[in-house]
């Protein structure tokens, strides 16, 4: 499904040629002033005091924001912030800002909802609404960066709502913008996928060497068919081949994500199957204790079982770590992003605010 074309003129959807066209008739250096103001100063158009007041006012009207903050929740003693955004067509997405001792990371969404239908993921349970545009993806990082200041966002993970490689063009377009214009190193950009094979192969051919994380969760096809329905069309043998292509192209470490589900994929045989899949790929395994979500009755593995699973993988020659589970107290952790529980409280106000934006855009 393609995004509504009327959504694509938010300020971060424009590339430099489009911005130059918008500023036709202005001195050519205005393009650089506006571009650097948006991407390096992370400024609102009204804050660009190097521009004449009349131009600032014009840009406020002609470069509207794509996101409107509808709700904010803070957890982990202030180190994790979950942001609910209302988009201009009424869709909602979530972004998570996470402060660590040595870095600040933003987890961003690439779709409103998700069509992958992974059984243990709240976003997948909610279904798919639409793809996000480049501007809607990039603006999540910009907005989170403004909130994070004076700390600098150093890492971005495409692990929020949606399947990034099902929205490939917008995902890679946003990654290029984050790297080239916001100045975030490609080594600090990570794209996650449940195994969209054409997307992995396209990513392998990209000159921008972002990191790849595969949400695996099972290393035999019978169980993975159940947990990750896409596996029925992209089985493990084909997934491993696509990952090899990516590694051959970029020589980056591959990460395998494994949500630990009690009695489902935390057994001794799962250790053996995962190790057999990971070793030939020289993959790093991230073990993620399953976070509680409505609609999935099983529970996450115990802390002790997670540790013993990790230790068994290490004995089998696999580099494995347990992910620091951030934001569980505010439904901001892996698999919990869903937005729908907060929409009702903000829908009336958001609708009123969107109507003003829509009138400016001629919708």
Secondary structure, DSSP 4 states (H G I P E B T S, - for coil): -PPPGGGTTSTTT--HHHHHHHTTTS-THHHHHHHHHHHTS---GGG-TTS-HHHHHHHHHHS--SEEEEEEEEEGGGTEEEEEEEETTS-EEEEEEEE-SS-EEEE--SEEE-SS--TT-HHHHH-EEEEPPHHHHHHHHHHHHHHHTTSPP-EEEE-SSS-GGGGHHHHHHHHHHHHHTS---GGGEEEEES--HHHHHHHHH-SS--EEEEE---SSHHHHHHH-GGGGTS-HHHHHHHHHHHHHHH----EEEEEEBTTTT-SHHHHHHHHHHHHTTT-EEEEEEPPP-TT----BPPHHHHHHHHHHHHHTT-EEEE-----GGGT-STT----HHHHHHHHHHHHHHHHHHHHHHT-
